[in-house]
């Protein structure tokens, strides 16, 4: 039985090291649930998210874009049909973004979404934005016109429909998978101050945040569709501690 304790101690040490390392390198995750033809989504991405993400402060957080919003999905066999808040063209635009996110790297897909959202008509921005960014359009076009685009959009729909609480406004913004009403509301007009507050709560104060009036630290109410990936190693550590104490009872 002692070998079980020794093994548990070894794994415990490994996870403790992993949690410690994770705390050093972890960055907040900003998740934005949006629609391609939504005026508020376009304004948030253009005026709030993009300027901060492309500034030096952008190195300190991740962005996860989920194009879907207040849409619905109907599946019939292997095919999908979508009903989007601003009509069929918005479904096309959402699918275009989903395909760009899938086929371009993180920084380039973010640039593509921004390019599309500042274009005259986002659903038709494929040629304009691939030319401007110097990326190939064929894979994205094939994705949009084929089954892959529908499958990707359906997955974004699943993520959106799993949100707790359910979104009542688009764009819908969560931090590390957690929805907070005050952070959400302030993000729409002053995203920089909110991300600086989030970073401060995690013990980080980048130079770009100096002099920024921050939100008071508060308890998040309600959880998002996914648990924070930062919390998972901590949960594993707690679970292992319980197992270790249980094994000690057999010595």
PyMOL commands that set and color helices and strands:
alter all, ss='L'
color gray80, all
select helices_A, chain A and resi 2-25+39-53+56-60+88-103+106-118+122-124+126-133+138-145+147-161+181-201+207-209+229-248
alter helices_A, ss='H'
color red, helices_A
select strands_A, chain A and resi 28-34+61-67+72-76+79-83+172-175
alter strands_A, ss='S'
color yellow, strands_A
deselect
rebuild
show_as cartoon
